[in-house]
Amino acid sequence: MPTAVICGITGQDGAYLAELLLGKGYRVIGTSRDAEVARTGNLRRLGIAERVSVVSTTLNDFRSVLQLLAKHQPDELYNLAGQSSVALSFEQPVETLESIGQGTITLLEAIRFLKLPVRLYSAGSAECFGDSPTPCDEQSPFRPRSPYAVAKSTAHWALVNYREAYGLYACTGILFNHESPLRPARFVTRKIVSSACRIRAGSAERLKLGNIDVERDWGWAPEYVDAMWRMLQLEVATDLVIATGITCSLRHFVDSTFRQLGLNWLDYVDHNPELIRPSEIRRGHADPRLARKLLGWESKVPVEEVIARMIEAEVGQTNEMAQQS
C-alpha cells in the first residue's frame, strides 16, 4: 500500500485528490496547521473523512516538516497548501509569499536533508503567466501581476533549482482555473452560482461583480487532480500546463449560470468598481498539448457542464439544509 501525504487536504483540490488516491489503494495522510480544529467539511462531503488521517504540520516550520516526513515516509507528497485567493493576496501579500514560497522551499529542503526517495508534486498557477499575448505552454515566460502569482513563481523556480541541483523528483503542475461545488464561497465562480441559485429561489439580493470582461480557462477540478497523480507516475519529473485549452469570459460564465436557471443576468447583476483588483490579467489562454502527450490526459467537462454541476450541488445542498431545519 503506497503512502501519500497531501499538504492542504481540506481544500477543494486536496479533498478530491484524497478521494482519488483512496480509490487507487493509497494510505492517505493530510496536513493542517492544527489537526484538532481542521475544517474537514470537504472531506465529509465526499464521505472520506474517516478514511484519511489529518496531522498537525506547519510548512513554514522546518522541524515540523522533518517530523512529518520522517514519521510517515511517503512515496508521494502533494503540496497544495498555502493562501489560495488571488484577491486576498493583495490584502495579505506577506502571508501569501510565506505560506506558498517559503512553505515550498521548506518541503524541498526537508526532502534533501532526509535524502528521501519521495516524489513531490507542487501546485503552480497560470496566474504566473500574467497577460501573455499567446497561448501559454511550459516555455512561456512568467509575468506575475499579483502577490499570489509572485509567490507561485517563487515556489516554481525554487523547485526547478532543487530538482536540477540535487536531483529531486519534483514537479509543478501549472494549473489554469478549475472549479467545483467545493470551491470556497469567496471565489467568484462559487459566488456567482450561489447568488444565482438564491435569486432563483426568491431572494431579492443583487449580485455585485467587478470586471466581468476578464477571460479565463475554466475546467472541472476532479479531472485536474487526476492530472496531478499522473504527473508523479512519469519516469522523469516534468512541469506541465494543465488546462482545457478553451477560454471564455466571466461575462459568459455569469450569463450561462443565470440562463441555466431560466433567468436573465442583466436583471440581477450590478457592477462594483471596488471589486476590481489593483492589477488584473485580462485573458488567460492555455496550450495543454504536452500534458495530453505525456500523461494521456485531457479535460472532458466543458464550462457549461461545470456550471450545471455546481448548480445541481448548490440546489441539493440548499434543499438538504431546508429539510434538516
LINCORVEN-V629791 format. One record per pair of residues at least 12 apart in sequence whose C-alpha atoms are under 10 Angstrom apart, sorted by the first residue. I is the first residue (numbers start at 1). GAP is how many residues later the second one is. D is the distance in Angstrom with one decimal. If there is no record, write none. Layout:
BEGIN
i: <I	I>
gap: <GAP	GAP>
d: <D	D>
END
This chain:
BEGIN
i: <1	1	1	1	1	2	2	2	2	2	2	2	2	2	2	3	3	3	3	3	3	3	3	3	3	3	3	3	4	4	4	4	4	4	4	4	4	4	4	4	4	4	4	4	4	4	5	5	5	5	5	5	5	5	5	5	5	5	5	5	5	5	5	5	5	5	5	6	6	6	6	6	6	6	6	6	6	6	6	6	6	6	7	7	7	7	7	7	7	7	7	7	7	7	7	7	7	7	7	8	8	8	8	8	8	8	8	8	8	9	9	9	9	9	9	9	9	9	9	9	9	9	9	9	9	9	10	10	10	10	10	10	10	10	10	10	10	10	10	10	10	11	11	11	11	11	11	11	11	11	11	11	12	12	12	12	12	12	12	12	12	12	12	12	12	13	13	13	13	13	13	13	13	13	13	13	13	13	13	14	14	14	14	14	14	14	14	14	15	15	15	15	15	15	15	15	15	15	15	15	15	16	16	16	16	16	16	16	16	16	16	16	16	17	17	17	17	17	17	17	17	17	17	17	18	18	18	18	18	18	18	18	19	19	19	19	19	19	19	19	19	20	20	20	20	20	21	21	21	22	22	22	26	26	26	27	27	27	27	28	28	28	28	28	28	29	29	29	29	29	29	29	29	29	30	30	30	30	30	30	30	30	31	31	31	31	31	31	31	31	31	31	32	32	32	32	32	32	32	33	33	33	33	33	33	34	34	34	34	34	35	35	35	35	35	36	36	36	37	38	38	38	40	41	42	42	42	42	43	45	46	55	56	58	58	58	58	59	59	59	59	59	59	59	59	59	59	59	59	60	60	60	60	60	60	60	60	60	60	61	61	61	61	62	62	62	62	62	62	63	63	64	64	65	65	65	65	65	65	65	66	66	66	66	66	66	66	67	68	69	69	69	69	69	69	70	70	70	70	73	73	73	74	74	74	74	74	75	75	75	75	75	75	76	76	76	76	76	76	76	76	76	77	77	77	77	77	77	77	77	78	78	78	78	78	78	78	78	78	78	79	79	79	79	79	79	79	79	79	79	80	80	80	80	80	80	81	81	81	81	81	81	82	82	82	82	82	82	82	82	82	82	82	82	82	82	83	83	83	83	83	83	83	83	84	84	84	84	84	85	85	85	85	85	86	86	86	86	86	86	86	86	86	87	87	87	87	87	87	87	87	87	87	87	88	88	88	88	88	89	89	89	89	89	89	90	90	90	90	90	90	91	92	92	93	93	93	93	93	94	94	94	95	95	95	96	96	96	96	96	96	97	97	97	97	97	97	97	97	97	98	99	100	100	100	100	100	100	100	100	100	100	100	100	101	101	101	101	101	101	101	101	101	101	101	102	102	102	102	103	104	104	104	104	104	104	104	104	104	105	105	105	105	105	105	105	107	107	107	108	108	108	108	108	108	108	108	108	108	109	109	111	111	111	112	112	112	112	112	115	115	116	116	117	117	118	118	118	118	119	119	119	119	119	119	119	119	120	120	120	120	120	120	120	120	120	121	121	121	121	121	121	121	121	121	121	121	121	121	122	122	122	122	122	122	122	122	122	122	122	123	123	123	123	123	123	123	123	123	124	124	124	124	124	124	124	124	124	124	124	124	124	124	124	124	124	125	125	125	125	125	125	125	125	125	125	125	125	125	125	126	126	126	126	126	126	126	126	126	126	126	126	126	126	126	126	126	126	127	127	127	127	127	127	127	127	127	127	127	127	127	127	127	127	127	128	128	128	128	128	128	128	128	128	128	128	128	128	128	128	128	128	128	129	129	129	129	129	129	129	129	129	129	129	129	130	130	130	130	130	130	130	130	130	130	130	130	131	131	131	131	131	131	131	131	131	132	132	132	132	132	132	133	133	133	134	134	134	134	134	135	135	135	135	135	135	135	135	135	136	136	136	136	136	136	136	137	137	137	137	137	137	137	137	137	137	137	138	138	138	138	138	138	138	138	138	138	138	138	138	139	139	139	140	144	144	144	145	145	145	145	146	146	146	146	146	152	152	155	156	156	156	156	156	157	159	159	159	160	160	160	163	167	168	169	169	169	169	169	169	170	170	170	170	170	170	171	171	171	171	171	171	171	171	172	172	172	172	172	172	172	173	173	173	173	173	173	173	173	173	173	173	174	174	174	174	174	174	175	175	175	175	175	175	175	175	175	175	175	175	176	176	176	176	176	176	176	176	176	176	176	176	176	176	177	177	177	177	177	177	177	177	177	177	177	178	178	178	178	178	178	178	178	178	178	178	178	178	178	178	179	179	179	179	179	179	179	179	179	179	179	180	180	180	180	180	180	180	180	180	180	181	181	181	181	181	181	181	181	181	181	181	181	181	182	182	182	182	183	183	188	188	188	188	189	189	189	189	189	189	189	190	190	190	190	191	191	191	192	192	192	192	192	192	192	192	192	192	192	193	193	193	193	193	193	193	193	193	193	193	193	193	194	194	194	194	194	194	194	194	195	195	195	195	195	195	196	196	196	196	196	196	196	196	196	196	196	196	197	197	197	197	197	197	197	197	198	198	198	199	199	199	199	200	200	200	200	201	201	201	204	205	205	206	206	206	206	207	207	207	207	207	207	207	208	208	208	208	208	208	208	208	209	209	209	209	209	209	209	209	209	209	210	210	210	210	210	210	210	210	211	211	211	211	211	211	211	211	211	211	211	212	212	212	212	212	212	212	212	212	213	213	213	213	213	213	213	214	214	214	214	214	214	214	214	214	215	215	215	215	215	215	215	215	215	215	215	215	216	216	216	216	216	216	216	216	216	216	216	216	216	217	217	217	217	217	217	217	217	217	217	217	217	217	217	218	218	218	218	218	218	218	218	218	218	218	218	218	218	218	218	219	219	219	219	219	219	219	219	219	219	219	219	219	219	219	220	220	220	220	220	220	220	220	220	220	220	220	221	221	221	223	223	223	223	223	223	223	224	224	224	224	224	224	225	226	226	227	227	227	227	227	227	227	227	227	227	227	228	228	228	229	230	230	230	230	230	231	231	231	231	232	233	234	234	238	238	239	239	240	240	240	240	240	240	240	241	241	241	241	241	241	241	242	242	242	242	242	242	242	242	242	242	243	243	243	243	243	243	243	243	243	243	244	244	244	244	244	244	244	244	244	244	244	245	245	245	245	245	245	245	245	246	246	246	246	246	246	246	246	247	247	247	247	247	248	248	248	248	249	249	249	251	252	252	253	253	253	254	254	254	256	256	256	256	256	257	257	257	257	257	257	258	258	260	260	260	260	261	261>
gap: <23	24	25	26	74	19	22	23	24	25	26	71	72	73	74	18	22	23	24	25	26	69	70	71	72	73	74	115	14	17	18	22	23	24	25	26	68	69	70	71	72	73	74	114	115	116	13	21	22	23	24	25	26	48	49	50	63	64	67	68	69	70	71	72	73	74	115	12	22	23	24	25	26	48	68	70	71	72	73	74	75	115	22	23	24	25	26	47	48	50	51	52	70	71	72	73	74	75	115	22	23	24	25	70	71	72	73	74	75	19	20	21	22	23	29	30	31	33	34	43	44	45	69	70	71	72	20	21	22	28	29	30	31	32	33	34	39	44	70	71	172	28	29	30	31	32	69	70	73	171	172	173	30	31	68	166	167	168	169	170	171	172	209	210	213	29	67	68	110	165	166	167	169	170	208	209	211	212	215	16	17	28	29	64	65	66	67	211	15	25	26	27	28	29	30	31	33	34	167	207	210	26	27	30	32	164	166	205	206	207	208	209	210	61	63	204	205	206	207	208	209	210	211	212	12	25	28	30	31	33	34	207	24	27	28	29	30	32	33	203	206	202	203	205	206	209	204	205	208	26	29	30	26	49	50	24	25	26	47	23	24	25	26	46	48	22	23	24	25	26	39	43	45	48	22	23	24	25	26	27	47	48	22	23	24	25	26	27	28	37	48	50	22	23	24	25	26	27	49	21	22	23	24	25	26	20	21	22	23	24	18	19	20	21	22	18	19	20	19	16	17	18	14	141	139	140	141	142	139	137	136	13	12	23	41	45	48	20	22	23	39	40	41	43	44	45	46	47	48	38	39	40	41	42	43	44	45	46	47	41	42	45	46	41	43	44	45	47	48	43	47	42	46	38	41	42	43	44	45	46	40	41	43	44	45	47	48	43	42	38	41	42	45	47	49	40	41	44	46	43	44	45	42	43	44	45	46	41	42	43	44	45	157	41	42	43	44	45	93	153	156	157	30	41	42	43	44	45	93	155	41	42	43	44	45	92	93	150	151	154	21	24	25	28	41	42	43	44	45	93	20	24	41	42	43	44	18	19	22	23	41	42	13	14	15	16	17	18	19	20	21	22	41	66	69	70	12	13	14	15	16	17	65	68	12	15	16	64	103	62	63	99	101	102	41	59	60	61	62	63	101	191	194	59	60	61	99	100	101	188	189	190	191	193	58	59	60	98	189	57	58	59	60	61	62	56	57	58	187	188	189	56	55	56	53	54	55	57	58	53	54	57	52	53	56	51	52	53	54	55	56	50	51	52	53	54	55	56	57	58	53	52	22	23	24	48	49	50	51	52	53	54	55	56	47	49	50	51	52	53	54	55	56	57	58	49	52	53	56	52	18	19	47	48	50	51	52	54	55	49	50	51	52	53	54	57	13	15	52	12	47	50	51	53	54	55	58	60	62	50	53	51	57	58	50	51	54	55	56	51	53	52	53	51	52	50	51	52	114	49	50	51	52	112	113	114	118	39	48	49	50	51	52	111	112	117	38	48	49	50	51	52	107	108	110	111	116	117	118	30	33	34	37	48	49	50	51	52	106	117	29	32	33	48	49	50	51	52	105	25	27	28	29	30	31	32	47	48	49	50	51	52	115	116	117	118	23	24	26	27	28	31	47	48	49	50	51	52	116	117	16	18	23	26	27	47	48	49	50	51	90	91	115	116	117	158	159	160	15	16	17	18	19	21	22	23	25	26	47	48	49	50	153	154	157	12	13	14	15	16	17	18	19	20	21	22	23	24	25	26	28	46	153	12	13	14	15	16	20	24	45	152	155	156	157	12	13	14	15	16	19	149	150	151	152	153	154	12	13	14	149	150	151	152	153	154	149	150	151	152	153	154	150	151	152	149	150	151	152	153	110	111	112	148	149	150	151	152	153	105	109	148	149	150	151	152	37	103	104	105	148	149	150	151	152	153	154	35	36	100	101	102	103	104	148	149	150	151	152	153	100	101	102	147	135	136	137	133	134	135	136	131	132	133	134	135	20	22	17	15	16	17	18	83	15	12	13	80	12	78	79	74	70	69	63	65	66	67	68	69	61	62	66	67	68	69	57	60	61	65	66	67	68	69	56	59	65	66	67	68	69	51	52	54	55	58	65	66	67	68	69	118	65	66	67	68	69	114	42	44	49	52	53	65	66	67	68	69	111	113	40	41	42	43	48	65	66	67	68	69	108	109	110	112	39	40	41	42	43	44	47	65	66	67	107	38	39	40	41	42	43	44	45	46	47	64	65	66	125	128	39	40	41	42	43	45	124	127	128	130	131	39	40	41	42	126	127	129	130	131	133	12	13	39	40	125	126	128	129	130	131	132	133	136	39	128	131	132	38	127	21	22	62	66	29	61	64	65	68	118	121	117	120	121	124	16	17	18	15	16	17	58	61	62	65	66	77	115	119	60	61	63	64	65	68	114	115	117	118	119	121	122	13	63	116	117	119	120	121	124	12	13	63	73	74	119	58	61	62	63	64	65	67	69	72	73	115	118	60	61	64	114	115	117	118	121	116	117	120	59	62	64	69	58	61	62	63	60	114	117	64	63	64	61	62	63	64	58	60	61	62	63	64	65	60	61	62	63	64	65	66	67	41	45	60	61	62	63	64	65	66	67	60	61	62	63	64	65	66	67	39	40	60	61	62	63	64	65	66	69	71	37	38	39	40	41	42	59	64	70	35	36	37	38	39	69	70	34	35	36	37	66	67	68	69	70	32	33	34	35	36	37	38	66	67	68	69	70	29	30	31	32	33	34	37	65	66	67	68	69	70	26	27	28	29	30	31	32	33	66	67	68	69	85	86	25	26	27	28	29	30	31	32	35	66	83	84	85	86	88	89	23	24	25	26	27	28	80	81	82	83	84	85	86	87	88	23	24	79	80	81	82	83	85	86	87	89	90	78	80	85	19	20	74	75	76	77	78	18	19	20	73	74	75	17	69	71	13	14	15	16	64	65	68	69	70	71	72	12	14	67	66	61	64	65	66	67	60	63	64	66	63	62	60	61	53	56	51	52	48	49	50	51	52	54	55	45	46	47	48	49	50	51	44	45	46	47	48	49	50	55	56	57	42	43	44	45	46	48	49	54	55	56	41	42	43	44	45	54	55	56	57	58	59	39	40	41	42	43	44	53	54	38	39	40	41	42	53	56	57	36	37	38	39	56	35	36	37	55	33	34	35	14	51	52	50	51	54	12	15	53	47	48	49	51	52	47	49	50	51	53	54	49	53	44	47	48	51	47	50>
d: <9.4	6.4	5.7	6.5	9.8	9.5	9.4	7.5	5.1	6.2	8.7	10.0	7.6	6.1	8.1	9.3	9.1	5.6	4.7	6.0	7.6	7.8	7.6	4.9	5.4	6.6	8.7	9.9	8.8	7.9	9.6	6.6	6.2	5.1	6.2	8.4	8.9	8.9	5.3	6.0	4.7	5.7	7.5	9.4	9.5	9.9	9.2	9.9	8.6	6.0	4.7	5.7	7.6	9.5	9.6	10.0	9.0	8.6	8.2	9.0	6.2	8.2	6.4	4.9	6.2	8.5	9.6	7.6	7.4	6.2	4.8	6.4	9.6	9.3	9.8	8.5	6.1	4.8	6.3	7.0	8.4	9.6	8.5	5.8	5.0	7.2	9.8	9.6	9.8	8.5	9.4	8.4	7.7	6.0	5.0	5.5	5.3	8.8	9.7	7.0	6.1	6.7	9.4	8.4	7.0	4.9	4.1	7.4	9.9	9.6	8.4	5.2	6.4	7.6	9.9	9.8	8.6	9.0	8.3	9.5	10.0	8.1	9.1	9.2	7.4	7.8	7.9	8.3	7.8	7.6	6.5	5.6	7.5	6.3	6.6	9.8	9.7	9.1	9.6	9.2	9.9	8.9	8.6	9.1	7.0	8.7	8.2	8.3	9.3	7.7	8.0	8.4	7.0	9.1	9.6	9.7	8.5	7.7	8.5	5.2	5.8	8.0	7.8	9.0	9.9	9.7	7.4	9.8	9.7	9.2	9.4	9.4	8.6	9.0	6.7	7.5	8.2	6.5	9.8	8.3	9.9	8.9	8.8	8.6	9.1	6.6	8.6	8.3	9.4	8.8	9.4	6.1	5.5	9.2	9.2	7.6	8.5	9.2	8.6	9.4	9.5	8.6	8.3	8.0	9.8	9.9	9.0	7.7	5.8	9.1	9.2	6.7	9.0	9.1	10.0	9.4	7.5	9.6	8.9	5.3	7.4	9.9	8.3	8.1	8.4	8.3	9.6	8.1	9.6	9.3	7.8	9.1	8.4	7.4	8.7	6.8	9.7	9.3	9.3	9.3	9.7	8.4	9.9	7.7	7.3	8.7	9.6	9.1	8.2	8.6	8.0	8.5	9.9	9.7	9.8	8.6	7.5	8.8	9.2	7.9	5.4	6.6	8.8	9.2	9.8	9.5	5.9	4.9	5.9	7.3	9.7	8.2	8.8	9.6	7.0	6.0	4.5	6.2	8.7	9.1	9.9	9.5	8.4	5.4	5.0	5.7	5.7	8.2	9.2	8.9	9.9	8.7	6.7	6.2	5.1	5.7	7.2	9.3	8.8	9.9	8.2	5.2	5.2	5.2	8.3	9.0	7.5	4.9	7.2	8.4	9.2	5.8	5.2	4.8	8.1	8.6	8.4	7.9	9.7	8.1	9.3	8.9	9.1	9.2	9.5	6.4	9.4	10.0	9.7	8.7	9.6	8.4	8.7	9.9	9.2	8.3	9.9	9.6	8.3	8.8	9.3	7.3	9.0	7.9	4.7	7.6	9.0	6.5	7.0	7.3	6.9	9.2	9.4	6.2	5.0	8.5	8.7	6.4	8.8	9.5	8.2	7.5	9.6	9.0	9.6	5.9	7.9	8.4	7.0	9.5	8.7	9.8	9.8	9.5	7.4	6.7	10.0	9.6	6.8	9.2	9.1	8.4	9.3	5.7	8.1	8.6	7.8	9.4	9.8	9.1	7.9	7.8	8.3	8.4	9.2	9.4	9.4	7.5	8.7	7.7	8.9	7.8	8.7	8.7	6.2	8.4	9.8	8.9	7.3	4.9	6.3	8.8	10.0	9.0	5.5	4.8	6.0	7.8	9.9	9.1	7.6	9.8	9.3	6.7	6.0	4.8	6.2	8.4	9.3	9.3	8.5	5.9	4.8	6.0	7.9	9.9	10.0	8.4	9.0	9.5	9.3	8.9	7.4	8.4	7.4	6.1	4.7	6.1	9.5	9.4	9.0	9.6	8.5	6.5	5.5	8.8	7.5	7.1	8.1	8.9	9.0	8.3	8.7	7.0	8.7	8.3	4.7	4.9	8.6	9.7	7.6	9.1	9.7	9.9	9.7	9.8	7.4	5.3	8.4	9.0	6.3	6.8	8.0	9.6	8.1	9.5	8.8	7.7	9.7	10.0	7.3	9.7	8.4	7.5	8.5	9.8	6.9	7.5	5.4	7.7	9.3	9.1	9.8	8.4	9.1	8.4	9.3	8.9	9.9	8.8	9.1	6.8	9.3	9.8	9.9	9.1	8.5	9.4	9.8	7.2	5.5	5.4	8.9	9.9	9.4	6.8	6.1	7.8	8.0	7.9	9.4	9.1	8.4	9.3	8.8	5.4	7.4	9.4	8.7	8.4	9.9	9.4	9.8	9.8	9.8	7.0	6.2	9.5	9.1	6.6	9.2	7.1	7.1	9.2	7.5	4.7	8.1	9.9	8.3	9.0	7.9	8.5	10.0	9.4	9.7	8.4	9.9	9.6	5.8	6.5	9.5	8.3	6.6	9.9	9.7	8.7	5.2	6.6	8.1	5.6	4.7	8.4	9.7	8.2	9.9	8.7	8.6	7.6	9.5	8.3	7.7	9.6	9.9	9.4	9.0	5.8	8.6	7.9	7.7	9.1	6.9	9.7	10.0	6.5	7.4	8.9	8.9	9.9	9.7	8.5	9.9	8.4	7.1	9.9	7.0	9.0	9.9	8.3	8.5	9.9	8.2	9.9	8.1	9.9	8.4	10.0	7.3	9.1	7.5	9.8	9.0	8.9	10.0	8.0	7.8	8.3	7.2	8.7	10.0	7.7	5.1	6.0	8.4	9.8	6.5	9.0	8.5	9.5	8.3	6.2	4.6	6.4	8.5	9.7	7.4	9.0	9.7	8.7	5.9	5.2	5.9	7.3	7.0	8.3	7.7	6.8	9.1	9.9	9.3	9.7	8.3	8.0	8.3	7.6	6.2	4.8	6.5	8.9	8.8	9.4	8.2	9.0	8.6	8.8	5.8	5.5	6.8	7.4	8.6	9.0	9.6	5.8	7.7	9.9	7.8	6.6	9.3	5.6	5.3	4.5	6.1	9.0	9.2	9.4	9.1	9.8	9.0	7.2	9.9	6.5	8.2	9.1	8.9	7.5	4.7	5.0	6.3	8.3	8.8	9.4	9.0	9.3	8.2	9.2	9.8	9.4	5.7	5.6	4.9	7.7	9.8	9.5	8.0	8.9	9.1	7.6	9.0	8.3	8.6	8.5	6.4	7.6	8.0	7.8	5.2	8.7	8.2	8.9	8.9	8.8	7.8	9.2	9.7	7.8	8.1	9.8	8.5	5.2	6.0	4.7	7.6	8.6	10.0	8.5	4.8	6.9	8.8	6.7	5.9	9.6	9.4	8.6	10.0	6.4	4.4	5.1	6.0	8.5	8.2	9.0	9.6	9.0	8.3	9.5	9.9	6.7	4.8	4.9	5.7	8.6	8.1	9.9	8.2	5.7	8.5	8.4	7.8	7.1	8.4	8.2	8.4	5.4	6.4	6.4	7.2	9.2	8.8	9.2	7.8	7.6	8.0	9.9	8.4	9.1	8.5	9.7	9.2	7.0	8.4	9.1	8.3	10.0	9.9	9.8	7.9	4.7	4.7	5.3	9.1	8.0	9.5	8.2	6.1	4.7	5.4	8.2	9.1	7.9	6.1	9.3	9.3	6.5	5.1	6.6	8.1	8.1	9.8	9.9	8.3	9.5	7.0	6.1	6.1	9.9	9.8	8.5	8.6	9.9	8.2	9.7	10.0	9.8	9.8	10.0	9.8	9.8	9.0	9.0	6.0	6.6	7.1	8.9	8.4	6.8	7.7	9.1	10.0	9.5	9.0	8.5	6.5	9.3	9.0	9.1	9.5	7.1	7.7	9.9	8.6	9.7	8.9	8.5	9.9	8.6	8.5	10.0	9.3	7.6	5.6	9.0	9.7	8.4	9.2	5.9	7.9	8.6	9.6	7.7	7.9	9.3	5.5	5.5	5.1	8.1	8.9	8.8	8.8	7.4	4.8	6.7	8.7	9.5	9.9	8.3	6.8	7.9	8.7	5.8	5.2	6.1	6.6	9.7	7.2	5.9	4.6	6.0	8.5	9.8	9.7	9.7	7.9	9.7	9.6	8.3	6.0	4.8	6.3	9.9	9.4	9.8	7.9	6.1	7.0	7.8	9.4	7.7	6.3	5.3	8.2	9.3	8.0	8.7	7.6	9.8	7.0	5.9	4.8	6.2	8.6	8.5	9.7	9.2	7.6	9.3	9.1	9.9	8.0	5.3	4.4	5.2	4.8	8.6	8.8	7.3	9.9	9.6	8.2	9.3	9.6	9.1	6.9	6.2	5.3	5.2	8.6	9.6	9.2	7.2	8.7	10.0	8.4	8.8	6.3	5.8	7.9	7.1	8.4	7.7	6.0	9.8	9.0	9.3	9.7	9.9	9.3	9.3	9.3	7.7	5.1	8.2	8.9	6.2	7.1	9.8	9.1	8.8	9.4	10.0	9.3	9.5	8.3	9.7	9.2	9.9	9.6	8.6	7.9	8.5	9.5	8.6	9.2	9.4	7.9	9.3	9.2	8.5	9.6	9.4	7.3	9.1	8.7	9.9	8.5	6.7	7.6	8.8	9.6	9.8	9.9	9.4	8.2	10.0	6.4	8.2	9.8	7.5	9.3	7.0	6.2	9.9	7.7	9.8	9.8	9.9	8.8	7.7	9.9	6.6	8.7	9.8	6.4	9.6	9.7	9.6	9.8	10.0	8.9	7.2	6.1	9.7	9.8	7.7	8.6	8.5	8.5	9.5	8.8	10.0	8.9	8.4	7.4	7.1	9.5	7.2	6.9	9.2	9.3	8.8	9.0	9.4	9.5	9.2	8.2	8.6	6.8	8.2	7.6	9.9	9.3	9.9	8.9	7.9	9.4	9.0	5.4	5.8	6.8	9.2	9.9	6.2	4.7	6.1	8.5	9.5	8.8	5.9	4.8	5.7	5.8	9.4	9.8	8.4	9.9	9.9	7.3	6.4	5.3	5.5	8.0	8.9	6.5	8.3	8.6	5.7	5.2	5.6	7.1	4.6	4.9	8.3	8.2	8.7	7.7	8.3	7.8	10.0	7.7	6.0	8.8	9.2	9.3	7.0	4.9	5.0	8.5	9.0	8.3	8.6	9.6	9.9	9.3	5.7	6.0	5.9	8.7	7.6	8.9	8.4	5.5	5.9	7.9	8.3	7.1	4.8	5.8	8.3	6.3	5.2	3.9	6.0	8.5	9.0	9.6	8.3	6.2	4.5	5.9	8.2	9.9	8.3	5.3	5.7	6.2	7.3	9.7	9.0	8.4	6.0	4.7	6.8	9.1	6.8	6.5	6.7	5.7	4.5	6.5	8.7	10.0	8.8	6.2	6.4	7.2	10.0	8.6	7.6	7.1	9.0	7.8	7.3	7.9	9.7	9.9	9.4	9.6	9.5	8.0	6.1	9.7	8.3	9.9	9.4	6.8	6.1	9.3	9.0	10.0	7.0	8.6	6.7	6.8	6.3	9.8	9.5	7.0	9.9	9.5	9.1	7.7	8.4	6.2	7.9	7.8	8.7	5.9	9.4	9.4	9.9	9.8	9.7	9.1	9.9	9.9	8.8	8.3	6.6	8.1	8.4	7.2	8.1	9.8	9.2	9.1	7.9	9.9	9.9	8.4	9.4	9.9	7.4	9.9	8.2	9.7	7.3	9.1	6.6	8.5	9.5	9.6	8.9	9.8	9.7	9.6	9.2	6.2	8.8	8.3	8.7	8.6	6.9	10.0	10.0	8.8	8.0	7.8	9.7	9.3	9.8	9.2	7.8	9.4	7.0	6.0	9.8	9.2	9.6	7.5	7.2	5.4	8.4	7.6	6.6	9.7	8.1	8.5	5.8	9.0	9.0	6.6	8.9	8.9	8.3	8.7	9.0	6.3	7.5	5.8	9.3	8.9	9.9	9.9	7.8	7.0	9.4	7.4	8.3	7.1	9.7	7.0	5.3	8.0	8.5	8.0	9.3	9.7	6.8	5.0	5.6	6.2	8.5	9.3	8.6	9.4	7.2	7.4	9.0	10.0	10.0	8.6	8.9	8.0	6.9	6.0	7.9	9.3	8.8	8.9	9.2	8.6	9.4	8.3	9.6	9.4	9.7	9.6	7.9	8.0	7.9	9.5	8.9	9.5	9.1	6.8	10.0	7.6	9.1	8.1	9.9	6.3	7.7	9.4	7.9	9.9	10.0	8.9	8.5	7.3	8.6	9.3	8.5>
END
